[in-house]
C-alpha cells in the first residue's frame, strides 16, 4: 500500500506526514488494520525498540473540581459515584507510589483535581516529591495539577519534578464545546510555562468525545508544534453522571487507527496508551503495544484498570520488555535536547503529541465511515438503554482507600 510505505519511510527518518496522510490513516478499513499496525510498529521499533515504559498514577486529591469539563467524572456537578477526598499526606502518597514502583513503574504521576494549584498546594506537592524521592531517587516524577500560575513550574522543577502533564484534549476549534470554565489557550499557556521551566512537557488528547477525524489530526499536529516529549492518548470513559455518558463511539479498531496516526505524526516521541485502554481496546490491547511504547500500570484516577500483574504478563506475552530505570526513554537526539531545556529538537516543530490522566492523565459525533458513530444501530445495540456500566469500573482501591492497589 503506497500510503503505508510512504508513512513508514517518513517515520523511520523522523519526518512528519502531511495532514492528508494522517487523515488517510484514520480512514483505512478493518481489512487494512493489521497492515497499519505493522507499519506503525516498524516506526515504533526504530526509535524505542521493544521497550515499554510503565507509569503509575497517584491521585493526590479526588473529586469536587470547580471546572466543567464534560468528559470528567470529577467535574462541577458530576453525579458519578467516584471517590472524593482532599489532599493525601506526603507519606500516604509515597506509600501509594511505592506500590507502583515495586510493580515496575519508572514514572509516578502526581495528579490533583481542581482548576490549578495555590502556592500552598505547591508546598504540599513539593513535600510529596521529597518523600517519594527519598525512598527512590531514580523514580521520575510528573505533576498534573491543572493550570499553572507564574513561577509555580519553576518551584516544581526545583523540588525535583521531572515533567508536567497538561493535556490539550481536543482541537482548538471544538474545545469550547466541552469546557467553558477555561480555554484552549489557557491549556497551551500552562504547557509552555512547564516547558519554559525546564520540565519535560507531557500533553495529549482524549478520543471518543464526538470529534471528527479533522479534530483528531488538528490536536495531534498542535501537540507536535507545542513540543511535548510524551503524548498520552486517552480514550473517553463515558462515566454515568457526566454530559458525555452516552458517547460510546469507539471500537478497538478505531482506537488502533488513532494510535497509529499519532505514532506516524510523532515518530520519535513517547506515545502512551492512557485512560480507557481496557474499556475500548479490550482483547486487542497487545496490538496497541506494537504502536505505543508507554502505558499506565494498574488503576487510573477514578476508574479501575487491569490488574498490574495482568499488564506485566501482557507485555511479556506480546514479546516486549519493561523499560528499566537506567534506560533513556527518548532517542538520544531528543533526550539530549530535552536535558538542555528544549523538548523540541527541530526549532519548535518536532515535539510530540499525557494521565493520567494523566493524565491524565486521567484521564467522541461525526467520525469517518470506518468507525461506529453514536446513533447507528450497532452503537445503540451495544449501549442498550443506558451506559455500558459493565465496562466501567469505578476505582475503589489504592490511594485514598483502605484497599491495596492492584500493582
RAKABEL-V979497 format. One record per residue. N is the residue number from 1. RES is the residue in three letters. PSI is psi in whole degrees, -180 to 180 (* if undefined). BURIAL is # if it has 16 or more other C-alpha atoms within 10 Angstrom, else .. D_CENTER is the distance of its C-alpha to the mean C-alpha in whole Angstrom. Layout:
n=N res=RES psi=PSI burial=BURIAL d_center=D_CENTER
n=N res=RES psi=PSI burial=BURIAL d_center=D_CENTER
This chain:
n=1 res=UNK psi=123 burial=. d_center=30
n=2 res=UNK psi=-41 burial=. d_center=30
n=3 res=UNK psi=-50 burial=. d_center=27
n=4 res=UNK psi=-36 burial=# d_center=25
n=5 res=UNK psi=-43 burial=. d_center=28
n=6 res=UNK psi=-46 burial=. d_center=27
n=7 res=UNK psi=-40 burial=# d_center=23
n=8 res=UNK psi=-47 burial=# d_center=24
n=9 res=UNK psi=-43 burial=. d_center=26
n=10 res=UNK psi=-44 burial=# d_center=24
n=11 res=UNK psi=-39 burial=# d_center=21
n=12 res=UNK psi=-27 burial=# d_center=24
n=13 res=UNK psi=-12 burial=. d_center=25
n=14 res=UNK psi=17 burial=# d_center=22
n=15 res=UNK psi=161 burial=# d_center=23
n=16 res=UNK psi=135 burial=# d_center=21
n=17 res=UNK psi=169 burial=# d_center=22
n=18 res=UNK psi=165 burial=. d_center=24
n=19 res=UNK psi=-38 burial=. d_center=22
n=20 res=UNK psi=-39 burial=. d_center=24
n=21 res=UNK psi=-40 burial=# d_center=23
n=22 res=UNK psi=-43 burial=# d_center=20
n=23 res=UNK psi=-36 burial=# d_center=21
n=24 res=UNK psi=-31 burial=. d_center=23
n=25 res=UNK psi=-44 burial=# d_center=20
n=26 res=UNK psi=-20 burial=# d_center=19
n=27 res=UNK psi=0 burial=# d_center=23
n=28 res=UNK psi=159 burial=# d_center=24
n=29 res=UNK psi=168 burial=# d_center=25
n=30 res=UNK psi=-30 burial=. d_center=25
n=31 res=UNK psi=-27 burial=. d_center=28
n=32 res=UNK psi=-2 burial=. d_center=26
n=33 res=UNK psi=-47 burial=# d_center=23
n=34 res=UNK psi=-31 burial=. d_center=23
n=35 res=UNK psi=-38 burial=. d_center=25
n=36 res=UNK psi=-46 burial=# d_center=21
n=37 res=UNK psi=-43 burial=# d_center=19
n=38 res=UNK psi=-41 burial=# d_center=22
n=39 res=UNK psi=-46 burial=# d_center=22
n=40 res=UNK psi=-34 burial=# d_center=18
n=41 res=UNK psi=-36 burial=# d_center=19
n=42 res=UNK psi=-41 burial=# d_center=22
n=43 res=UNK psi=-44 burial=# d_center=20
n=44 res=UNK psi=-45 burial=# d_center=17
n=45 res=UNK psi=-30 burial=# d_center=20
n=46 res=UNK psi=-42 burial=# d_center=22
n=47 res=UNK psi=-23 burial=# d_center=19
n=48 res=UNK psi=5 burial=# d_center=18
n=49 res=UNK psi=-138 burial=. d_center=20
n=50 res=UNK psi=24 burial=# d_center=20
n=51 res=UNK psi=144 burial=# d_center=18
n=52 res=UNK psi=119 burial=# d_center=14
n=53 res=UNK psi=133 burial=# d_center=13
n=54 res=UNK psi=134 burial=# d_center=12
n=55 res=UNK psi=151 burial=# d_center=10
n=56 res=UNK psi=130 burial=# d_center=12
n=57 res=UNK psi=135 burial=# d_center=11
n=58 res=UNK psi=115 burial=# d_center=14
n=59 res=UNK psi=99 burial=# d_center=15
n=60 res=UNK psi=-32 burial=# d_center=18
n=61 res=UNK psi=123 burial=# d_center=19
n=62 res=UNK psi=134 burial=# d_center=18
n=63 res=UNK psi=-177 burial=# d_center=19
n=64 res=UNK psi=39 burial=# d_center=22
n=65 res=UNK psi=139 burial=# d_center=20
n=66 res=UNK psi=-6 burial=. d_center=22
n=67 res=UNK psi=159 burial=# d_center=19
n=68 res=UNK psi=33 burial=# d_center=20
n=69 res=UNK psi=120 burial=# d_center=16
n=70 res=UNK psi=-27 burial=# d_center=17
n=71 res=UNK psi=-9 burial=# d_center=14
n=72 res=UNK psi=132 burial=# d_center=14
n=73 res=UNK psi=-11 burial=# d_center=16
n=74 res=UNK psi=5 burial=# d_center=17
n=75 res=UNK psi=164 burial=# d_center=18
n=76 res=UNK psi=124 burial=# d_center=22
n=77 res=UNK psi=2 burial=. d_center=24
n=78 res=UNK psi=137 burial=# d_center=22
n=79 res=UNK psi=10 burial=. d_center=24
n=80 res=UNK psi=137 burial=# d_center=21
n=81 res=UNK psi=69 burial=. d_center=23
n=82 res=UNK psi=169 burial=# d_center=20
n=83 res=UNK psi=140 burial=# d_center=21
n=84 res=UNK psi=122 burial=. d_center=22
n=85 res=UNK psi=156 burial=. d_center=23
n=86 res=UNK psi=-171 burial=. d_center=23
n=87 res=UNK psi=131 burial=# d_center=23
n=88 res=UNK psi=148 burial=# d_center=23
n=89 res=UNK psi=155 burial=. d_center=25
n=90 res=UNK psi=-40 burial=# d_center=24
n=91 res=UNK psi=-33 burial=. d_center=26
n=92 res=UNK psi=-44 burial=# d_center=24
n=93 res=UNK psi=-38 burial=# d_center=21
n=94 res=UNK psi=-38 burial=# d_center=22
n=95 res=UNK psi=-43 burial=# d_center=23
n=96 res=UNK psi=-42 burial=# d_center=20
n=97 res=UNK psi=-38 burial=# d_center=18
n=98 res=UNK psi=-36 burial=# d_center=21
n=99 res=UNK psi=-40 burial=# d_center=20
n=100 res=UNK psi=-43 burial=# d_center=17
n=101 res=UNK psi=-39 burial=# d_center=19
n=102 res=UNK psi=-23 burial=. d_center=22
n=103 res=UNK psi=-3 burial=# d_center=19
n=104 res=UNK psi=3 burial=# d_center=18
n=105 res=UNK psi=136 burial=# d_center=15
n=106 res=UNK psi=-28 burial=# d_center=15
n=107 res=UNK psi=137 burial=# d_center=13
n=108 res=UNK psi=127 burial=# d_center=13
n=109 res=UNK psi=116 burial=# d_center=11
n=110 res=UNK psi=114 burial=# d_center=13
n=111 res=UNK psi=140 burial=# d_center=12
n=112 res=UNK psi=135 burial=# d_center=15
n=113 res=UNK psi=159 burial=# d_center=16
n=114 res=UNK psi=167 burial=# d_center=18
n=115 res=UNK psi=-43 burial=# d_center=19
n=116 res=UNK psi=163 burial=# d_center=19
n=117 res=UNK psi=146 burial=# d_center=21
n=118 res=UNK psi=172 burial=. d_center=24
n=119 res=UNK psi=-33 burial=. d_center=26
n=120 res=UNK psi=-38 burial=. d_center=27
n=121 res=UNK psi=-41 burial=. d_center=23
n=122 res=UNK psi=-39 burial=# d_center=23
n=123 res=UNK psi=-44 burial=# d_center=26
n=124 res=UNK psi=-44 burial=# d_center=24
n=125 res=UNK psi=-38 burial=# d_center=21
n=126 res=UNK psi=-37 burial=# d_center=23
n=127 res=UNK psi=-38 burial=# d_center=25
n=128 res=UNK psi=-42 burial=# d_center=22
n=129 res=UNK psi=-43 burial=# d_center=21
n=130 res=UNK psi=-42 burial=# d_center=25
n=131 res=UNK psi=-39 burial=# d_center=25
n=132 res=UNK psi=-43 burial=# d_center=22
n=133 res=UNK psi=-30 burial=# d_center=23
n=134 res=UNK psi=-39 burial=. d_center=27
n=135 res=UNK psi=-34 burial=. d_center=26
n=136 res=UNK psi=92 burial=. d_center=24
n=137 res=UNK psi=-22 burial=. d_center=24
n=138 res=UNK psi=-15 burial=. d_center=22
n=139 res=UNK psi=139 burial=# d_center=19
n=140 res=UNK psi=141 burial=# d_center=16
n=141 res=UNK psi=125 burial=# d_center=15
n=142 res=UNK psi=126 burial=# d_center=12
n=143 res=UNK psi=145 burial=# d_center=13
n=144 res=UNK psi=93 burial=# d_center=11
n=145 res=UNK psi=7 burial=# d_center=15
n=146 res=UNK psi=-159 burial=# d_center=15
n=147 res=UNK psi=132 burial=# d_center=17
n=148 res=UNK psi=144 burial=# d_center=19
n=149 res=UNK psi=172 burial=. d_center=23
n=150 res=UNK psi=138 burial=. d_center=25
n=151 res=UNK psi=-6 burial=. d_center=25
n=152 res=UNK psi=-38 burial=# d_center=22
n=153 res=UNK psi=-39 burial=# d_center=20
n=154 res=UNK psi=-38 burial=# d_center=23
n=155 res=UNK psi=-40 burial=# d_center=24
n=156 res=UNK psi=-42 burial=# d_center=20
n=157 res=UNK psi=-45 burial=# d_center=21
n=158 res=UNK psi=-29 burial=. d_center=25
n=159 res=UNK psi=-11 burial=# d_center=24
n=160 res=UNK psi=4 burial=# d_center=22
n=161 res=UNK psi=144 burial=# d_center=18
n=162 res=UNK psi=-28 burial=# d_center=16
n=163 res=UNK psi=164 burial=# d_center=13
n=164 res=UNK psi=131 burial=# d_center=12
n=165 res=UNK psi=131 burial=# d_center=9
n=166 res=UNK psi=107 burial=# d_center=10
n=167 res=UNK psi=145 burial=# d_center=8
n=168 res=UNK psi=-30 burial=# d_center=11
n=169 res=UNK psi=-52 burial=# d_center=9
n=170 res=UNK psi=-178 burial=# d_center=12
n=171 res=UNK psi=157 burial=# d_center=16
n=172 res=UNK psi=-37 burial=# d_center=18
n=173 res=UNK psi=-26 burial=. d_center=21
n=174 res=UNK psi=-1 burial=. d_center=19
n=175 res=UNK psi=-40 burial=# d_center=17
n=176 res=UNK psi=-18 burial=. d_center=21
n=177 res=UNK psi=-13 burial=. d_center=21
n=178 res=UNK psi=-18 burial=# d_center=18
n=179 res=UNK psi=136 burial=. d_center=18
n=180 res=UNK psi=-13 burial=. d_center=22
n=181 res=UNK psi=-8 burial=. d_center=22
n=182 res=UNK psi=174 burial=. d_center=20
n=183 res=UNK psi=166 burial=. d_center=20
n=184 res=UNK psi=-42 burial=# d_center=17
n=185 res=UNK psi=-35 burial=. d_center=19
n=186 res=UNK psi=-41 burial=. d_center=19
n=187 res=UNK psi=-44 burial=# d_center=15
n=188 res=UNK psi=-42 burial=# d_center=16
n=189 res=UNK psi=-40 burial=# d_center=19
n=190 res=UNK psi=-42 burial=# d_center=16
n=191 res=UNK psi=-40 burial=# d_center=14
n=192 res=UNK psi=-37 burial=# d_center=18
n=193 res=UNK psi=-45 burial=# d_center=19
n=194 res=UNK psi=-45 burial=# d_center=17
n=195 res=UNK psi=-44 burial=# d_center=17
n=196 res=UNK psi=-26 burial=# d_center=21
n=197 res=UNK psi=-1 burial=# d_center=21
n=198 res=UNK psi=7 burial=# d_center=20
n=199 res=UNK psi=143 burial=# d_center=17
n=200 res=UNK psi=129 burial=# d_center=14
n=201 res=UNK psi=127 burial=# d_center=12
n=202 res=UNK psi=115 burial=# d_center=8
n=203 res=UNK psi=136 burial=# d_center=7
n=204 res=UNK psi=-149 burial=# d_center=6
n=205 res=UNK psi=167 burial=# d_center=7
n=206 res=UNK psi=124 burial=# d_center=8
n=207 res=UNK psi=148 burial=# d_center=11
n=208 res=UNK psi=14 burial=# d_center=14
n=209 res=UNK psi=12 burial=# d_center=15
n=210 res=UNK psi=8 burial=# d_center=18
n=211 res=UNK psi=161 burial=# d_center=17
n=212 res=UNK psi=170 burial=# d_center=19
n=213 res=UNK psi=-39 burial=# d_center=19
n=214 res=UNK psi=-39 burial=# d_center=20
n=215 res=UNK psi=-44 burial=# d_center=17
n=216 res=UNK psi=-46 burial=# d_center=14
n=217 res=UNK psi=-40 burial=# d_center=16
n=218 res=UNK psi=-47 burial=# d_center=17
n=219 res=UNK psi=-35 burial=# d_center=13
n=220 res=UNK psi=-41 burial=# d_center=12
n=221 res=UNK psi=-34 burial=# d_center=16
n=222 res=UNK psi=-40 burial=# d_center=15
n=223 res=UNK psi=-38 burial=# d_center=12
n=224 res=UNK psi=-47 burial=# d_center=15
n=225 res=UNK psi=-32 burial=# d_center=17
n=226 res=UNK psi=-25 burial=# d_center=16
n=227 res=UNK psi=39 burial=# d_center=15
n=228 res=UNK psi=141 burial=# d_center=12
n=229 res=UNK psi=-26 burial=# d_center=12
n=230 res=UNK psi=143 burial=# d_center=8
n=231 res=UNK psi=97 burial=# d_center=6
n=232 res=UNK psi=129 burial=# d_center=2
n=233 res=UNK psi=106 burial=# d_center=4
n=234 res=UNK psi=142 burial=# d_center=5
n=235 res=UNK psi=123 burial=# d_center=9
n=236 res=UNK psi=128 burial=# d_center=11
n=237 res=UNK psi=109 burial=# d_center=13
n=238 res=UNK psi=87 burial=# d_center=16
n=239 res=UNK psi=135 burial=# d_center=17
n=240 res=UNK psi=136 burial=# d_center=21
n=241 res=UNK psi=2 burial=# d_center=22
n=242 res=UNK psi=160 burial=# d_center=20
n=243 res=UNK psi=-23 burial=# d_center=21
n=244 res=UNK psi=24 burial=# d_center=19
n=245 res=UNK psi=-26 burial=# d_center=20
n=246 res=UNK psi=13 burial=# d_center=21
n=247 res=UNK psi=73 burial=# d_center=19
n=248 res=UNK psi=80 burial=# d_center=19
n=249 res=UNK psi=-4 burial=# d_center=18
n=250 res=UNK psi=143 burial=# d_center=16
n=251 res=UNK psi=162 burial=# d_center=18
n=252 res=UNK psi=-39 burial=# d_center=17
n=253 res=UNK psi=-42 burial=# d_center=19
n=254 res=UNK psi=-42 burial=# d_center=17
n=255 res=UNK psi=-41 burial=# d_center=13
n=256 res=UNK psi=-38 burial=# d_center=15
n=257 res=UNK psi=-39 burial=# d_center=16
n=258 res=UNK psi=-46 burial=# d_center=13
n=259 res=UNK psi=-43 burial=# d_center=11
n=260 res=UNK psi=-42 burial=# d_center=15
n=261 res=UNK psi=-44 burial=# d_center=15
n=262 res=UNK psi=-43 burial=# d_center=12
n=263 res=UNK psi=-42 burial=# d_center=14
n=264 res=UNK psi=-38 burial=# d_center=17
n=265 res=UNK psi=-29 burial=# d_center=16
n=266 res=UNK psi=67 burial=# d_center=14
n=267 res=UNK psi=-36 burial=# d_center=16
n=268 res=UNK psi=26 burial=# d_center=16
n=269 res=UNK psi=149 burial=# d_center=13
n=270 res=UNK psi=114 burial=# d_center=10
n=271 res=UNK psi=122 burial=# d_center=8
n=272 res=UNK psi=129 burial=# d_center=6
n=273 res=UNK psi=116 burial=# d_center=6
n=274 res=UNK psi=-139 burial=# d_center=4
n=275 res=UNK psi=142 burial=# d_center=7
n=276 res=UNK psi=1 burial=# d_center=10
n=277 res=UNK psi=-50 burial=# d_center=10
n=278 res=UNK psi=-34 burial=# d_center=13
n=279 res=UNK psi=-40 burial=# d_center=15
n=280 res=UNK psi=-36 burial=# d_center=14
n=281 res=UNK psi=-34 burial=# d_center=15
n=282 res=UNK psi=-124 burial=. d_center=17
n=283 res=UNK psi=-9 burial=. d_center=20
n=284 res=UNK psi=13 burial=. d_center=18
n=285 res=UNK psi=-44 burial=# d_center=15
n=286 res=UNK psi=-33 burial=# d_center=17
n=287 res=UNK psi=-32 burial=# d_center=17
n=288 res=UNK psi=-30 burial=# d_center=14
n=289 res=UNK psi=-22 burial=# d_center=14
n=290 res=UNK psi=-10 burial=# d_center=17
n=291 res=UNK psi=-50 burial=# d_center=14
n=292 res=UNK psi=155 burial=# d_center=11
n=293 res=UNK psi=18 burial=# d_center=12
n=294 res=UNK psi=141 burial=# d_center=9
n=295 res=UNK psi=167 burial=# d_center=8
n=296 res=UNK psi=141 burial=# d_center=8
n=297 res=UNK psi=127 burial=# d_center=12
n=298 res=UNK psi=-140 burial=# d_center=14
n=299 res=UNK psi=164 burial=# d_center=13
n=300 res=UNK psi=-164 burial=# d_center=10
n=301 res=UNK psi=-53 burial=# d_center=12
n=302 res=UNK psi=7 burial=# d_center=14
n=303 res=UNK psi=151 burial=# d_center=14
n=304 res=UNK psi=137 burial=# d_center=15
n=305 res=UNK psi=-174 burial=# d_center=14
n=306 res=UNK psi=149 burial=# d_center=16
n=307 res=UNK psi=141 burial=. d_center=18
n=308 res=UNK psi=-42 burial=# d_center=17
n=309 res=UNK psi=-34 burial=. d_center=21
n=310 res=UNK psi=-37 burial=. d_center=20
n=311 res=UNK psi=-46 burial=# d_center=16
n=312 res=UNK psi=-41 burial=# d_center=19
n=313 res=UNK psi=-41 burial=. d_center=21
n=314 res=UNK psi=-44 burial=. d_center=19
n=315 res=UNK psi=-46 burial=# d_center=18
n=316 res=UNK psi=-47 burial=. d_center=22
n=317 res=UNK psi=-30 burial=. d_center=23
n=318 res=UNK psi=-1 burial=. d_center=21
n=319 res=UNK psi=19 burial=. d_center=23
n=320 res=UNK psi=173 burial=# d_center=20
n=321 res=UNK psi=149 burial=. d_center=20
n=322 res=UNK psi=132 burial=# d_center=18
n=323 res=UNK psi=129 burial=# d_center=18
n=324 res=UNK psi=162 burial=. d_center=20
n=325 res=UNK psi=-29 burial=# d_center=20
n=326 res=UNK psi=-1 burial=. d_center=23
n=327 res=UNK psi=138 burial=. d_center=21
n=328 res=UNK psi=133 burial=. d_center=19
n=329 res=UNK psi=-51 burial=# d_center=16
n=330 res=UNK psi=152 burial=# d_center=16
n=331 res=UNK psi=155 burial=. d_center=20
n=332 res=UNK psi=-41 burial=. d_center=23
n=333 res=UNK psi=-24 burial=. d_center=23
n=334 res=UNK psi=-41 burial=# d_center=20
n=335 res=UNK psi=-34 burial=# d_center=20
n=336 res=UNK psi=-41 burial=. d_center=23
n=337 res=UNK psi=-42 burial=. d_center=22
n=338 res=UNK psi=-40 burial=# d_center=19
n=339 res=UNK psi=-26 burial=. d_center=22
n=340 res=UNK psi=-2 burial=. d_center=24
n=341 res=UNK psi=9 burial=. d_center=22
n=342 res=UNK psi=103 burial=# d_center=21
n=343 res=UNK psi=-21 burial=# d_center=18
n=344 res=UNK psi=116 burial=# d_center=19
n=345 res=UNK psi=5 burial=# d_center=22
n=346 res=UNK psi=42 burial=. d_center=23
n=347 res=UNK psi=26 burial=. d_center=25
n=348 res=UNK psi=-12 burial=. d_center=22
n=349 res=UNK psi=-4 burial=# d_center=20
n=350 res=UNK psi=-35 burial=# d_center=19
n=351 res=UNK psi=-137 burial=# d_center=15
n=352 res=UNK psi=-155 burial=# d_center=12
n=353 res=UNK psi=* burial=# d_center=10
n=354 res=UNK psi=* burial=# d_center=4
n=355 res=UNK psi=130 burial=# d_center=4
n=356 res=UNK psi=73 burial=# d_center=5
n=357 res=UNK psi=12 burial=# d_center=5
n=358 res=UNK psi=2 burial=# d_center=5
n=359 res=UNK psi=-66 burial=# d_center=5
n=360 res=UNK psi=-11 burial=# d_center=5
n=361 res=UNK psi=176 burial=# d_center=5
n=362 res=UNK psi=-81 burial=# d_center=7
n=363 res=UNK psi=* burial=# d_center=7
n=364 res=UNK psi=* burial=# d_center=16
n=365 res=UNK psi=170 burial=# d_center=21
n=366 res=UNK psi=127 burial=. d_center=23
n=367 res=UNK psi=174 burial=# d_center=21
n=368 res=UNK psi=169 burial=# d_center=23
n=369 res=UNK psi=-21 burial=. d_center=26
n=370 res=UNK psi=-15 burial=. d_center=24
n=371 res=UNK psi=-177 burial=# d_center=21
n=372 res=UNK psi=92 burial=# d_center=23
n=373 res=UNK psi=154 burial=# d_center=23
n=374 res=UNK psi=141 burial=# d_center=23
n=375 res=UNK psi=-19 burial=. d_center=27
n=376 res=UNK psi=163 burial=. d_center=28
n=377 res=UNK psi=-38 burial=. d_center=30
n=378 res=UNK psi=-45 burial=. d_center=28
n=379 res=UNK psi=-41 burial=# d_center=25
n=380 res=UNK psi=-41 burial=. d_center=28
n=381 res=UNK psi=-40 burial=. d_center=29
n=382 res=UNK psi=-38 burial=. d_center=26
n=383 res=UNK psi=-21 burial=# d_center=25
n=384 res=UNK psi=-147 burial=. d_center=28
n=385 res=UNK psi=-7 burial=. d_center=30
n=386 res=UNK psi=-161 burial=. d_center=27
n=387 res=UNK psi=145 burial=# d_center=23
n=388 res=UNK psi=69 burial=# d_center=22
n=389 res=UNK psi=-17 burial=. d_center=22
n=390 res=UNK psi=-21 burial=. d_center=23
n=391 res=UNK psi=-14 burial=. d_center=19
n=392 res=UNK psi=114 burial=# d_center=18
n=393 res=UNK psi=109 burial=# d_center=19
n=394 res=UNK psi=138 burial=# d_center=18
n=395 res=UNK psi=127 burial=# d_center=18
n=396 res=UNK psi=21 burial=# d_center=21
n=397 res=UNK psi=172 burial=# d_center=21
n=398 res=UNK psi=-155 burial=# d_center=20
n=399 res=UNK psi=132 burial=# d_center=19
n=400 res=UNK psi=0 burial=# d_center=22
n=401 res=UNK psi=174 burial=. d_center=24
n=402 res=UNK psi=2 burial=. d_center=27
n=403 res=UNK psi=143 burial=. d_center=25
n=404 res=UNK psi=147 burial=. d_center=24
n=405 res=UNK psi=169 burial=# d_center=20
n=406 res=UNK psi=21 burial=# d_center=19
n=407 res=UNK psi=* burial=# d_center=18
